[in-house]
């Protein structure tokens, strides 16, 4: 069964003192276009997230968000940057001495200087962090893939509906085709006789040329290929894995056969059936653009 390229999944869990949120959403794209956002402290996990997502998705514009928050603190400590503070205080004294500035350096002024303080945070074990993230990510992906599967079922049902209508129109064209060929031949004979009025043409040669013309108007080969393509369409819809590109190519072939039928036939009823079939094929093509 096909999968839609549109989906959404989200999972949030507390694991080992970490609040982990993994969110994924996707829309249509010709290729796999991954956009992964991970908190700065956990950038080393980005490649693993990419590998995990791409192992389950082959097409679509996919946005992934991963956030990890330490609920029990991250062990950050603050220390005084004495070198910076002493240099700052000496500079203030120099300004006072050289330029006659007044006032005192206050604690508020010092604390406003970020450079006065140094924050240190112990290195986290990324293997341990990934072990906590992985089950959360997989749960979000499970929900995401399930949504894409359900949407894919709806797309497949709609495609089958339009393919069935196309098959019915093909049968109608097939029924009308023999009479259309004969009518085309007779019309040509009558036209040639009208043009050659008063001239005695070779009747055998005339009938041969008209038969050749009628043969060129024959659409049995196109109808046979069209039937085969519609059968292949159903077969591909039953396959597992990515099938969007394969379906896209096949629908191009279906449309090409229908165009050829339309160009060969001048019968009004066949022309109407061709137009109706092309409308159904276009609806199939539109839905296929949503399939992975």
N, C-alpha and C positions, 0 to 999 in steps of 0.2 A: 504493500500500500504506500502511496506517496505521502510525503510530509510537506506541510506548508512551510514557507520561509518566514512566516510571521509567528512570533511566539513571545512568551514572557514567563519568567520564573524568579522566585525570590525565597530565600531561606535565611532566617536569623536565629542564632543559637548561642547560648552561653557554654563555653567549653574551656575547662581548666582556668577559670579566672579571666577569660577573654570573651568579649562581646563581638561575635563574628557575624557579619551580614554579607551575603553574596546575592547579587541581583544581575539578571541577564535578560536582554530583550533583543529582538531582531526584526528587520523588515527585508523587503526584496532587494536582491543584488545579483548581478551576473556571476560574481565570484564570492569567495569568502573574504569579507572585509571585517577584521577584528579590531575593535577599539577597547583597550583594557585600561581601567583606572584603578590604581592601587595606592594606598597611603604611602607617603614618601619613605617612612621607616620600613615599609615592607616591599619596596621595589624589587628586591631579589626574588620575590615570589611571582613576578609578572610572567616570566617565561614558562613557569609551571602551569599557571592559569591558562596561558595560551595553548599549551600542549593538551591540557585536559579538555578545553572547549573544542579545539579543532579535531580531537579524536571522536567527537560525537556529532559534529556539524560540518557540512561540506560547502554550503552556499548560504549567502545572506549577509546583510550588513548587521553585525552583531556588536552590541555595546555591553560591556561587563564592568560591574562595580564591585570592588571588594574593600570592606572596611574592617579593621581589627582594633578594638579598644580594650586596654587592660583595665578591668574593673577593680582590681586590687592594687592599682598603682604600678608604675613602670620602673620604680627604683631610682628615679631621677634625683640627683643631689645638686645643691648649689654651693659654690665656693667663691671666695673673693679673689678678684684679679688685682692683686696688690700692685703690680707694676703699673697697670693702667691707672689705678686710683691715685697712687703717689705722683705719677706724672701729671695727672689732672689737677691735683691740689697745688703742685709747684707752679703750674701754669697760671692758676688763678691768682696766686701770690705775686707772680711776676707782673700780671696785668695790673694788679693794684699798685705795685711799686712804680712801674714805668708810666702808667697812664692816669694815676690818681683815682682809680675806680674805688668805690666804696661798697660795703656790704660784706656779708659772710656767706661762705659755702654751707648750705644746709643739707640735712639728711635727705630732704625731698629732692634737692638738686642732684645729689649723688645717685639716689635710687632711680632717677629718671634715665640714667645712663645705663643702657643694657650691657655695655662693654665692661662695666664694673663687676658683673657677676658671670661666673662660668657654670653652665649646666652640664653635668655629666650623666650619662645614662648607660647602664651596663648593656653589653651586646646580647641580643637575644639569640637563642638557638633556632635558626630558621627551619631546621628539620622538624623540631618540635612544633613550631608554629604551623608549618604546612600540614603536619599530622592532625592538627586541630581544625584547620581550614578545610581539608579535603572532604570529610563527610558532609559538611555544610554545603560546599560547592556542588557535590554530587546530588544532594537532595534538591537544590535549586535547579540543576540541570535536568533531573528526572521530571520535575513539574513542567519545565520549559519544553522538553521533548514530547511530553504527553499532550500539551496544548497544540504543538505543531502536528502531532499525529491526528488529533481530532479534527483540526482544521483541514488536514490533508484528506481525510475521509469525505468531508463535505465537498471539497474541490473535485475529488474523483467521481462522486455521485453526480455532480453537475456536468462534468465532462462526458460521462457516460450518457446522460440525458441528451446532450447535443449531438453526440456521436450516433445515437440511435435515430435521431431525427435526420441526420445526414444519410444514414443507411436507407431509411425509408425513401428519401428523395432520390437516392441513387437507383433504387428499384423502379421508381416512377420513370426516371430517365431511360432506364434499360427497356422498359415496356414501350416507351414512345420512340425509341431509336430506330427500329426496323422501318416503321412507316415514314420516319423522317428522312432516312436514306433514300427510300423509293421516291418520296416526294421531291427531294433534291435532284435526283436523276431525271425524273419526268419534267421538272421545271427547266432543267438545263436543255433537254431535248427540244422542248417547245420553244425555248428562247432561240436556240440555234436555227431551228426550222424557220422561225420568224425572220431571223437575220438573213437566211439563205433563200428567202422566198423567190421563186423563179429559177433557182439554181438546183441542179440535180446532184446532191451529194452522195457519196458512197455510204449507203445505209449501214453496212457492216462496220465501217471505220467510225461512223458517227456513234453507233451504239457502244463500240469499244472505248472511245474517248469518254463517253458519258459514264460508262461503268468505272473507269479509272477515277474520274472525279468523285463518283459516289463512294468509291472505296476510301478516298482521302477524307470523306465526311464520316466514315465509320468510326465509332467511339468504343467498340467492344474492348480493345486493349486498355484504354483508359479506365473503363468501368471495372475491368478485372483487377487492375492495379489498385484502384480505389477501394475495392472490396478487401484486397489483401492488406492495405494500409490500415483500414478501420479495424481489421482483425488484430493486427500488430498493436494498435493503440490499446485495445483491451488487454493484450498480453503484457504490455509494458506497465499498465496500471496495476497489475497483479504482482509485479516484481518488488523486491525489497531494496532499500538503498536509494541513493540519489538517482532520479530519473528525469529531472526537469529538462536537461539539455537534449536528451534522447527524444523526449516528447516534442520539444520545440522543432527539432529537425524533421520528425515524422509529419507534423502538422504542415510544415512548409511543403512537403511532398504531396500531401492530401490536397492542399490548396492549388498546387501546380496542376495536378490532374483535373481538378474541377475547372480551372481556367482554360485548359486545353479543350475540354468538352464544350465549354461555352463558345470558344472561338471556332470550333468545327461545325456546330449546329446552328441553323438559322430558324429552326422550329420555335414558334412562340411559346408553346407549353414547356418545351425543354429549357428555353431561356429563363422562364419564370422559376422552374425548379432549380436551375443553376444558381440564380440570385438568392433563392431561399437557402440553398445548401451553403453558399459562401457566407451567408449571415451566421449560420450555425457554426461553421468552421472558425469564423472570427471570434465567436464566443468561447470556443475551445481554446483558441490561441491566447486569449486574454486570461483565462484561468490558469493556463500552463505557466504563465509568467510568475505565478505565486508559488510554484512547486519547486522544492529543493532539487 
